[in-house]
């Protein structure tokens, strides 16, 4: 399973989040995209996206996406 952490995760929290996922689930293929280009390159293989926002271009590129884990208290701004 491939988990994508896009660049939209706050800079201060991303390293902590990535390390926490790696510690708990070393069997996952974890990709932390540093910019939009890297995110879109990794998106076709992503099964899971852990993010604070989901732009249309990410959803369009993520053909295998099964789960979006939102890092917010609500999903008011997501196009459900």
GROMACS elastic network, one bead per residue, 0.5 to 0.9 nm:
[ bonds ]
;  ai    aj funct       b0    kb
    1    27     6  0.82300   500
    1    28     6  0.56252   500
    1    29     6  0.60854   500
    1    30     6  0.84799   500
    1    45     6  0.88245   500
    1    46     6  0.76355   500
    1    47     6  0.61023   500
    1    48     6  0.77952   500
    2    28     6  0.60939   500
    2    30     6  0.58586   500
    2    31     6  0.73919   500
    2    45     6  0.65820   500
    2    47     6  0.52928   500
    2    48     6  0.64070   500
    2    49     6  0.86685   500
    3    28     6  0.69466   500
    3    29     6  0.61610   500
    3    31     6  0.61521   500
    3    32     6  0.84580   500
    3    45     6  0.87165   500
    3    46     6  0.57094   500
    3    47     6  0.60805   500
    3    49     6  0.57624   500
    3    50     6  0.72728   500
    4    29     6  0.85318   500
    4    30     6  0.60994   500
    4    32     6  0.60293   500
    4    33     6  0.72370   500
    4    39     6  0.77022   500
    4    42     6  0.72719   500
    4    43     6  0.72367   500
    4    45     6  0.87849   500
    4    46     6  0.58863   500
    4    47     6  0.78396   500
    4    48     6  0.61391   500
    4    50     6  0.63002   500
    4    51     6  0.84030   500
    5     8     6  0.80291   500
    5     9     6  0.71667   500
    5    14     6  0.78766   500
    5    17     6  0.87652   500
    5    18     6  0.75931   500
    5    30     6  0.76673   500
    5    31     6  0.61317   500
    5    33     6  0.61541   500
    5    34     6  0.88197   500
    5    39     6  0.80779   500
    5    48     6  0.86510   500
    5    49     6  0.59571   500
    5    50     6  0.51624   500
    5    51     6  0.61587   500
    6     9     6  0.63990   500
    6    14     6  0.89803   500
    6    31     6  0.81930   500
    6    32     6  0.60828   500
    6    34     6  0.69398   500
    6    35     6  0.73682   500
    6    36     6  0.76102   500
    6    38     6  0.83954   500
    6    39     6  0.56737   500
    6    40     6  0.89771   500
    6    49     6  0.75084   500
    6    50     6  0.73138   500
    6    51     6  0.63047   500
    6    52     6  0.87178   500
    6    53     6  0.89919   500
    7    10     6  0.76110   500
    7    11     6  0.78350   500
    7    14     6  0.82065   500
    7    32     6  0.74442   500
    7    33     6  0.56076   500
    7    34     6  0.51333   500
    7    35     6  0.53695   500
    7    36     6  0.68202   500
    7    38     6  0.88460   500
    7    39     6  0.73039   500
    7    51     6  0.82679   500
    8    11     6  0.80176   500
    8    14     6  0.88166   500
    8    34     6  0.88974   500
    8    35     6  0.85518   500
    8    36     6  0.89289   500
    8    51     6  0.63603   500
    8    52     6  0.60519   500
    8    53     6  0.65877   500
    8    54     6  0.85851   500
    9    12     6  0.83570   500
    9    13     6  0.67428   500
    9    14     6  0.56158   500
    9    17     6  0.88933   500
    9    50     6  0.81634   500
    9    51     6  0.56831   500
    9    52     6  0.57117   500
    9    53     6  0.81778   500
    9    71     6  0.81495   500
   10    13     6  0.53405   500
   10    14     6  0.59944   500
   10    52     6  0.81006   500
   11    14     6  0.54457   500
   11    15     6  0.75337   500
   12    15     6  0.68780   500
   12    16     6  0.76890   500
   13    16     6  0.53790   500
   13    17     6  0.60598   500
   13    18     6  0.86059   500
   14    17     6  0.50476   500
   14    18     6  0.59912   500
   14    19     6  0.84557   500
   14    32     6  0.81870   500
   15    18     6  0.51902   500
   15    19     6  0.60634   500
   15    20     6  0.84733   500
   15    32     6  0.88196   500
   16    19     6  0.52266   500
   16    20     6  0.60325   500
   16    21     6  0.86421   500
   17    20     6  0.50989   500
   17    21     6  0.62270   500
   17    22     6  0.86121   500
   18    21     6  0.52670   500
   18    22     6  0.62004   500
   18    23     6  0.86710   500
   18    30     6  0.77667   500
   18    31     6  0.85790   500
   18    32     6  0.71498   500
   19    22     6  0.50392   500
   19    23     6  0.60814   500
   19    24     6  0.86180   500
   20    23     6  0.51939   500
   20    24     6  0.62589   500
   20    25     6  0.84556   500
   21    24     6  0.52744   500
   21    25     6  0.57541   500
   21    26     6  0.75870   500
   21    28     6  0.84892   500
   21    30     6  0.81162   500
   22    25     6  0.52405   500
   22    27     6  0.81212   500
   22    28     6  0.75117   500
   22    29     6  0.89438   500
   22    30     6  0.74180   500
   23    26     6  0.60166   500
   24    27     6  0.88911   500
   25    28     6  0.58263   500
   26    29     6  0.79188   500
   26    30     6  0.86574   500
   27    30     6  0.89323   500
   31    39     6  0.85845   500
   31    42     6  0.73510   500
   31    46     6  0.86442   500
   32    38     6  0.85937   500
   32    39     6  0.79890   500
   33    36     6  0.73589   500
   33    37     6  0.81676   500
   33    38     6  0.51871   500
   33    40     6  0.86449   500
   33    41     6  0.89393   500
   33    42     6  0.76799   500
   34    37     6  0.83830   500
   34    38     6  0.64916   500
   34    39     6  0.73624   500
   35    38     6  0.54862   500
   35    39     6  0.62138   500
   35    40     6  0.87997   500
   36    40     6  0.61217   500
   36    41     6  0.85303   500
   36    58     6  0.89554   500
   37    40     6  0.53108   500
   37    41     6  0.62137   500
   37    42     6  0.87330   500
   38    41     6  0.50396   500
   38    42     6  0.61970   500
   38    43     6  0.85076   500
   39    42     6  0.52536   500
   39    43     6  0.59536   500
   39    58     6  0.76044   500
   40    43     6  0.50287   500
   40    44     6  0.75712   500
   40    57     6  0.76949   500
   40    58     6  0.63058   500
   40    61     6  0.64249   500
   40    62     6  0.80982   500
   41    44     6  0.70345   500
   41    45     6  0.86314   500
   41    61     6  0.83322   500
   42    45     6  0.59160   500
   42    46     6  0.65776   500
   42    61     6  0.87631   500
   42    62     6  0.83039   500
   43    46     6  0.51003   500
   43    47     6  0.85181   500
   43    49     6  0.85873   500
   43    58     6  0.66021   500
   43    59     6  0.81337   500
   43    60     6  0.88372   500
   43    61     6  0.56126   500
   43    63     6  0.77022   500
   43    64     6  0.83977   500
   43    65     6  0.81939   500
   44    47     6  0.85292   500
   44    60     6  0.89761   500
   44    61     6  0.55706   500
   44    63     6  0.54609   500
   44    64     6  0.63823   500
   44    65     6  0.79405   500
   45    62     6  0.69350   500
   45    63     6  0.76259   500
   45    64     6  0.63906   500
   45    65     6  0.79634   500
   46    49     6  0.68469   500
   46    62     6  0.62839   500
   46    63     6  0.80164   500
   46    64     6  0.62089   500
   46    65     6  0.57661   500
   46    66     6  0.83513   500
   47    62     6  0.79783   500
   47    63     6  0.86697   500
   47    64     6  0.55745   500
   47    66     6  0.52599   500
   47    67     6  0.65706   500
   47    68     6  0.87243   500
   48    64     6  0.86727   500
   48    65     6  0.59050   500
   48    66     6  0.60143   500
   48    68     6  0.57957   500
   48    69     6  0.73474   500
   49    54     6  0.87435   500
   49    65     6  0.76167   500
   49    66     6  0.86037   500
   49    67     6  0.64907   500
   49    69     6  0.60626   500
   49    70     6  0.83023   500
   50    53     6  0.89410   500
   50    67     6  0.85564   500
   50    68     6  0.60885   500
   50    70     6  0.61347   500
   50    71     6  0.70537   500
   51    54     6  0.69895   500
   51    68     6  0.74763   500
   51    69     6  0.63603   500
   51    70     6  0.53857   500
   51    71     6  0.57704   500
   51    72     6  0.85610   500
   52    69     6  0.83887   500
   52    70     6  0.55830   500
   52    72     6  0.62299   500
   53    70     6  0.72461   500
   53    71     6  0.82519   500
   53    72     6  0.87454   500
   53    77     6  0.81514   500
   53    78     6  0.74200   500
   54    57     6  0.83455   500
   54    58     6  0.65097   500
   54    59     6  0.70954   500
   54    68     6  0.84290   500
   54    70     6  0.87302   500
   54    78     6  0.70983   500
   54    79     6  0.87562   500
   55    58     6  0.54772   500
   55    59     6  0.67616   500
   55    60     6  0.88641   500
   55    78     6  0.87687   500
   56    59     6  0.51736   500
   56    60     6  0.60598   500
   56    61     6  0.86119   500
   57    61     6  0.61300   500
   57    62     6  0.85844   500
   58    61     6  0.52327   500
   58    62     6  0.60956   500
   59    62     6  0.51985   500
   59    63     6  0.75904   500
   59    65     6  0.79175   500
   60    63     6  0.69870   500
   61    64     6  0.89079   500
   62    65     6  0.53910   500
   63    66     6  0.89708   500
   65    68     6  0.77650   500
   70    73     6  0.80396   500
   70    74     6  0.80576   500
   70    75     6  0.75103   500
   71    74     6  0.85622   500
   72    75     6  0.71387   500
   74    77     6  0.81939   500
   74    78     6  0.89921   500
   75    78     6  0.53583   500
   75    79     6  0.84774   500
   75    80     6  0.84231   500
   76    79     6  0.82446   500
   77    80     6  0.88907   500
